[in-house]
Amino acid sequence: MSTEDRIERSRLLYEQFVFGGDATALVSAGRELDAVEADLTLARGRVMHGRFLAEGYEDPRELPSFEHAAQLYETLGDVRGVAESLFWVGIFHQVVRRDDDAAVPVFERSREFAAQVADPRILSYVLRHLGIAAHARGRLDDARAWLEESVRLRRQLGLLPGVAANMVGLAYIAAAQGRRDDAVALLDEAGTIAESTGAHGITRQVEEARTSL
């Protein structure tokens, strides 16, 4: 249901109370607006995170936005919403605070919720960032497994720029494991995908990886 539909439904439910005397309609109206608030709060948090990536400024409202969205979705029984919100809580800890110890348990919870609703998109993102955390901790086999599964899901979904991004990560892992030929092949494929999809940010990552490896 779209935001506009939910707001309109809340209005109709209010009228149901006013004209029909059904007080339970107010509860339903409130839930519709809670869903709108959850979607908006999550979206604002993402924009704040984007500004951090662009400008390096940590907005003090970012983490509370993701946490509040998770609470609202949980109250609503929206498992997918909880999974996505928790993913962004983990992203805040991993990317903004550079704290994998705080991020990994949240990613794990997000993965459990995403698995409950079989959402491959959220799972692909969570697995990518679990792989990044495992790589940082020197757990290269685990990192490779997480990223390869994320690649599989992203291919299934047609998220080709995301596939290319994961291949860059897999190339670094391959190099760390002494599999240089695999690293070169991964970067070649990542570069081809990035160029064909116009993913210029990933193209830059590929070139940086070629230089460093």
N, C-alpha and C positions, 0 to 999 in steps of 0.2 A: 504494500500500500504506500502511495506517495505521501510526502509531507502535506501537500494540499488536501489530499483525501482525508488524512488523519485530522487535520484542523477542521475541515468541514464536518466530519463525523462527530467531533467533539461539540460543535455548534448544534448539530441535530440532537445529540444526546442531552444537551442543556435544555433545548426546547421540549424534549420528551419529559424532562423533570418539571419545567415550568408549567406546561400545558396539561401534562398527563399525571403529574404528581408522583412520578416514579423516581424516588430518591436514589435508587441503585444506579440510575443512568449517570449520575454525577461521578460515581466510582469509575465507570467505564470511560467517561469523558476524560477523567484525570489520567487514566492509563494511556489513552491515545496521545495526550499531550506529553506524558513522560517519554513515550517512544520518539516523539518529535525532538524533545530536549536531548535525549540520548544521542540521536543521529547528529544533531547540530553540535553538541559538545564534543563528540568524537571528531567531527569534521574540523572544528576550530583548533583542536589539539594538533591535528595533522598539519594545518597551515602554520601553526606556531613552530612545529618541528621543521617544516620547510624553511622557515626564516632562520632557524638555527643553522641549518645546512648552508644557507646562502650567506649569512652574515656572522655566524659564530656567536649569536646572542642567545643566551638561555632565558627564555620567558618563564617567570616563576609560576605562570598559570598552566604551563603545558602538562606537567605530571598530574596536578589535580583534575585537569579536564579529562584525561584518560581514565583516571581512577573513578571519577564521578560517573562517566559513561558506563564503565563496567558495573558499578553499583545499580544504576538504573536498569541496564539490560538484565541483570540478575533478578531484580525485583519483578521485571516483566516476564521472566522465564524465557528470554531470548538467548539461547545458548550460543548461536552464531555471533551475536553482538558481544557477548561476554568474551568469546574467543578472540575476536578482533581487537577489542579494547585492551585486553591483557597483553596481546602482542605488542601494542603500542606502548604500554607501560614498560615492557621489556626493552623495547627500542630506546626509550628515554634513558633507562639505566645503562644500556650498552653503549649507545652512541653519544649521548649528551654527557653523562656522568662517567663514562668509561669504566663501568663497574659490572663486570660479568658475573661476579658472585651474587649480585642482586638480580641481574637480568635472567640468568639461566633458570632459576626456579619458576619465574613468571612465564618464561617461554614454555616450560614444561606443562604448566597449568593450561596455557593457551592451546598447546598441542592436544591435550586431553579433551578440551571442549570442542575444538575443531574436528577431532576424530569422531566425537559423538554425533555430529551433524554431517559428517563426511564432506567437509568443505575443502576441496583440494587447493584452492587459491590461498586461503589462510595457512594451511599446512605447508605449502611451498615456501611461504615467507618465514614461518617459524623455523622450519628445518634449515633454511639458509643461515639464519642467525644463530641457531644452535651449532651449526658447522663453523661459523666464524669464531664463536666462543671456544669450541674444541680446538680449533687451529691455534688460537692465541695461547691455549694451555698446553700445546705440544702434543695433543692427542690426535695425531694425523690420520690414523685409520678411521676414527670416529668422525672426524671432520669430513673426510672423503665420503663416507657413507651417507652422512646427512645431506651434503651438497649434491651427490649423485641422485638421491631420492627426490630432492627438490627439483633437479633438472628434469627428471622423469615426469613429475607432476606438471611442471611448466610447459613441457612439450605437449602433454595431453591437453592442456588448456589453450595452447597456442600463444603463450606469453614468451615470444622469442627474445625480446630484449632481456628478459629475466633469465632465460636460458644462457644467453651470452655472458651476463654478469656472473652467474654461477661458474661458468667455465673459466673465467679469469681466476676466481678463487681456487678452482680445482687445479689450475696451472701452477699456482704458488705452492699448493700442497704437493703436486707431483715433483716440482723442483726440490722441495724440502726432503722428499723421499728418494731423491736421486734418479727419478724417472724423467730425465731431461727431454727425451724424444716425445714422451706423452705431453709434457708441458708445452712444447712447441706446437704440437698438433692441436691441443686445446685452444691455444691462443689464435692459431690460424682459423679454426672454426668459429671462435668467438668474434674475431674481426670480421669475418664474412657475414655472419648473422647481424652484427651491429651495423655494418655498412648498408646491408639490404633493407634494414628496418628503420634507418635514420636515427639510430640510438647513438648520438654523437658523444654523450657522456661515457657510454661503455667503450666506444672507440678510443677515447682518451685513456681509459683504464687499460685497454689492451696494449696500447703503445707504451704506457708507463711500465707495464709488466714485462714487455719485451726488453726494455732498457735495463730494468733491475735484475732480470733473470739471465 
